[in-house]
């Protein structure tokens, strides 16, 4: 018997992620039989959905689908992105209502012994069904705040690309799923088959971290016009020495009141906000010019070069030279 895999398909799903998983698993079957001289039916893949077909967020249809209640308990359930990564908290209530039937089924399959794997916004199913039980989850970095607000009992950490808790697996961005399938092949079958599939499909097996891909996109639609003015000012002056006292004086409020309003509006402390502006500046400089890392750090206003290098490594998971090598022109 092969390993039974159910791939969940919903309205507004990520079609490319779904078909990437299917293609990778079919390629793994080929590698098993043709290259490793074993069997051709390692993975038995079924697309499951409550409709005969679903319209993806791209507008294309995915199908035909098999009703999940007609499928025997899978060994592995993969939930690729179920909705676009960029969505508001206001939309989440409507989406959660639509997913309730899925949540019950996911919980039932999990109780029967299926491993549940959520990718990107598919992690909504891990949180909404209750199978995560407070364990660390990841998601696409741009969805982290909305999902953390929607599921306050769960621990979302979008710095990481993967969390494997044994019975549940949480994956990051939708388009990283090809790399993660290599991991799943190794976990469920063997490293030999995973490497053969990796080479055939030319997909790197390294799962890595999400941190290097993260962009700082500060929220300015919070309604506090005075804080927005401070944000606009900081975007121009963050490379100079900036104190909390100076920022509070610009608003004519106490330091304590300023810090509280800034945190309520942006979700960040003023110090961390400035640090993130400087990190984004350094990342862009490494991508676009050939100045030395030390020279770039000095341009941000940091005087302690070694301290900033440690900060950069902690926040991105890479040294500055490694970052430039990967993303620079």
C-alpha positions in Angstrom: 0.0 0.0 0.0 1.2 3.5 -0.8 1.1 6.5 1.4 -2.3 8.1 1.0 -2.1 11.9 0.7 -5.2 14.2 0.6 -4.6 17.7 -0.7 -7.3 20.1 0.5 -8.8 22.4 -2.2 -11.1 25.3 -1.3 -12.5 28.4 -3.0 -9.8 31.1 -3.5 -7.0 28.5 -2.9 -3.5 28.8 -4.3 -3.7 26.7 -7.5 0.0 26.8 -8.2 0.8 25.4 -4.8 -1.7 22.6 -5.2 -0.3 21.6 -8.6 3.3 22.0 -7.4 2.7 19.4 -4.6 1.0 17.0 -7.1 3.9 17.4 -9.6 6.5 16.9 -7.0 4.9 13.7 -5.5 4.3 12.2 -9.0 7.9 13.0 -9.8 8.9 11.2 -6.6 6.9 8.1 -7.7 8.8 8.2 -10.9 12.2 8.5 -9.1 11.3 5.6 -6.8 10.5 3.2 -9.7 12.8 4.4 -12.5 15.9 5.7 -10.6 15.9 3.7 -7.4 14.4 0.6 -9.0 11.7 0.2 -6.4 8.0 0.9 -6.7 6.1 3.5 -8.8 3.2 4.0 -6.4 4.9 5.3 -3.2 2.4 8.2 -3.0 -1.3 8.0 -3.7 -2.5 11.6 -4.2 -6.1 12.7 -4.1 -7.5 16.3 -4.5 -10.4 16.6 -2.0 -13.1 19.3 -1.9 -16.7 19.8 -1.0 -17.5 20.9 -4.6 -16.7 19.1 -7.9 -14.3 21.9 -8.6 -13.2 25.2 -7.0 -12.1 28.5 -8.3 -8.7 29.5 -7.2 -7.6 33.1 -6.3 -6.0 33.3 -9.8 -9.4 32.7 -11.4 -8.6 29.3 -12.7 -10.6 26.2 -11.6 -9.1 23.2 -9.8 -10.8 19.9 -10.2 -12.2 17.3 -10.5 -12.3 16.9 -6.7 -13.2 14.0 -4.5 -15.6 14.6 -1.6 -13.4 14.3 1.5 -16.1 12.5 3.4 -15.9 9.7 0.8 -12.1 9.3 1.4 -10.8 6.9 3.9 -8.5 8.4 6.6 -5.4 9.7 4.8 -1.9 9.2 6.1 -1.0 12.8 5.4 -3.3 15.8 4.8 -1.7 18.8 3.0 -3.6 22.1 3.2 -1.9 24.6 0.8 -2.9 28.2 0.9 -6.6 28.4 1.3 -6.9 32.2 0.6 -4.6 35.0 -0.5 -1.8 35.8 2.0 -2.7 39.5 2.0 -6.1 39.9 3.7 -7.6 41.9 6.4 -8.8 40.9 9.9 -12.3 42.0 8.8 -12.5 39.3 6.2 -11.4 36.5 8.5 -14.7 36.2 10.2 -16.4 35.4 6.9 -13.7 33.0 5.9 -13.8 31.1 9.3 -17.5 30.6 8.9 -17.0 29.0 5.5 -14.3 26.7 6.9 -16.2 25.2 9.9 -17.0 21.9 8.1 -13.4 21.6 7.1 -12.3 22.2 10.7 -14.4 19.4 12.0 -13.1 17.0 9.3 -9.4 18.0 9.9 -9.9 17.4 13.7 -11.5 14.0 12.9 -8.7 12.9 10.6 -6.1 14.1 13.2 -7.8 12.1 15.9 -7.7 9.0 13.6 -3.9 9.4 13.3 -3.5 11.4 10.1 -0.6 13.9 10.0 -1.9 17.4 9.2 0.3 19.8 7.2 -0.7 23.4 6.7 1.2 25.7 4.2 0.9 29.5 4.1 -2.7 30.4 4.9 -3.5 26.7 5.1 -2.2 27.1 8.7 -5.7 28.6 9.4 -6.9 25.0 9.3 -4.3 23.9 12.0 -5.4 26.8 14.2 -9.1 26.8 13.5 -9.5 23.0 14.0 -7.8 23.1 17.3 -5.1 20.5 16.4 -2.3 22.9 17.0 -3.0 23.2 20.7 -0.8 26.2 21.3 2.3 24.8 19.5 4.4 27.0 17.3 3.0 27.6 13.8 4.4 29.6 10.9 2.7 31.2 7.9 3.6 33.7 5.2 5.3 36.6 6.9 2.7 39.1 5.6 -0.1 37.1 7.2 1.5 36.8 10.7 -0.2 39.8 12.4 -3.7 39.0 11.1 -3.5 35.3 12.0 -2.0 36.1 15.5 -4.9 38.5 16.1 -7.5 35.9 14.8 -6.1 33.0 16.8 -4.6 34.6 20.0 -4.3 31.2 21.7 -1.8 30.0 19.0 1.8 31.0 18.6 2.6 32.2 15.1 6.3 32.7 14.3 6.8 33.7 10.6 10.6 33.9 11.0 10.7 30.2 10.5 9.9 28.3 7.3 8.9 25.0 9.0 7.7 23.6 12.3 7.4 19.8 12.5 5.6 18.6 15.7 5.2 15.0 14.5 1.4 14.9 14.2 1.2 18.4 12.6 3.5 20.2 10.3 3.4 24.0 9.7 5.0 25.5 6.5 5.6 29.1 5.5 5.0 30.8 2.2 3.0 29.1 -0.6 5.7 29.2 -3.2 8.2 27.6 -0.8 6.1 24.4 -0.8 8.2 22.7 -3.5 11.2 22.8 -1.1 9.1 21.5 1.8 7.8 18.6 -0.3 11.4 17.4 -0.4 11.4 17.4 3.4 8.1 15.5 3.5 9.5 12.9 1.1 12.5 12.4 3.3 10.4 12.2 6.5 7.8 9.8 5.2 10.0 7.6 2.9 13.8 8.2 2.8 16.5 10.7 2.2 17.6 8.8 -0.9 14.2 9.3 -2.5 14.1 12.9 -1.4 17.5 13.7 -3.0 16.6 11.8 -6.2 13.4 13.9 -6.5 15.3 17.1 -5.6 17.8 16.5 -8.5 15.1 15.5 -11.0 13.0 18.5 -10.3 16.0 20.8 -9.7 14.5 22.0 -6.4 16.8 22.8 -3.5 16.2 20.5 -0.5 17.2 23.2 2.0 14.1 24.5 3.9 15.9 27.6 5.3 14.1 30.5 7.0 11.6 33.1 6.0 13.5 36.0 7.6 15.6 37.0 4.6 12.5 37.4 2.5 10.6 39.6 5.0 9.8 43.2 4.1 9.1 45.9 6.6 5.7 47.3 5.6 4.7 49.7 8.4 1.0 50.3 9.0 0.0 53.9 8.5 -3.8 53.4 8.4 -4.2 53.3 12.2 -6.0 56.6 12.4 -3.5 58.4 14.7 -2.4 61.3 12.5 0.2 62.5 14.9 1.9 59.1 15.0 1.7 58.9 11.2 3.6 62.3 11.1 6.2 60.8 13.3 6.5 57.7 11.0 6.9 59.9 8.0 9.6 61.9 9.8 11.5 58.8 10.9 11.6 57.5 7.3 13.7 60.5 6.4 15.7 60.9 9.6 16.2 57.4 11.0 19.9 57.5 10.1 20.5 60.3 12.6 20.6 59.9 16.4 16.9 59.8 17.5 15.8 59.8 21.1 12.4 59.0 22.6 12.5 62.4 24.3 12.9 64.2 21.0 10.0 62.2 19.4 7.8 62.9 22.4 8.6 66.6 22.2 7.7 66.7 18.6 4.2 65.6 19.6 4.2 67.7 22.8 3.4 64.7 25.0 5.3 62.9 27.8 7.7 60.0 26.8 5.4 57.5 28.5 2.3 58.7 26.6 4.2 58.8 23.3 5.5 55.2 23.7 2.0 54.0 24.5 0.4 55.7 21.5 3.2 54.6 19.2 2.9 51.0 20.3 -1.0 51.1 20.0 -0.8 52.5 16.5 2.1 50.6 14.9 2.3 47.4 17.0 6.0 48.3 17.6 8.0 50.2 20.3 9.7 53.3 18.9 13.1 51.8 19.4 12.3 48.6 17.5 10.6 50.5 14.7 13.7 52.6 14.1 15.8 49.4 14.2 13.6 47.8 11.6 13.9 50.9 9.3 17.7 50.7 9.6 17.6 46.9 8.8 15.5 47.5 5.7 17.9 50.2 4.6 20.9 47.9 5.0 19.1 45.1 3.2 18.3 47.4 0.2 21.9 48.7 0.2 23.3 45.1 0.1 21.0 44.3 -2.8 21.8 47.4 -4.9 25.4 48.6 -4.3 28.9 47.3 -3.7 29.8 49.3 -0.6 31.4 47.4 2.2 29.1 46.1 5.0 30.8 48.4 7.5 30.3 51.5 5.4 26.6 50.6 5.0 26.2 50.2 8.7 27.8 53.6 9.4 25.3 55.2 7.0 22.5 54.0 9.2 23.7 55.9 12.2 25.0 52.8 14.0 28.5 53.2 15.4 28.9 49.7 16.8 29.5 47.7 13.6 29.9 44.3 15.3 26.7 44.8 17.3 24.7 45.5 14.1 26.2 42.5 12.3 24.9 40.3 15.2 21.5 42.0 14.9 21.4 41.4 11.2 22.3 37.8 11.6 19.7 37.3 14.3 16.9 39.0 12.3 17.6 37.5 8.8 19.3 34.2 9.7 22.2 35.2 7.4 25.4 37.3 7.6 25.5 40.5 5.6 27.9 38.9 3.1 25.6 35.8 2.7 22.6 38.1 2.2 24.5 40.1 -0.6 25.6 36.9 -2.3 22.0 35.6 -2.4 20.1 38.8 -3.2 22.6 41.3 -4.5 22.9 42.4 -8.2 
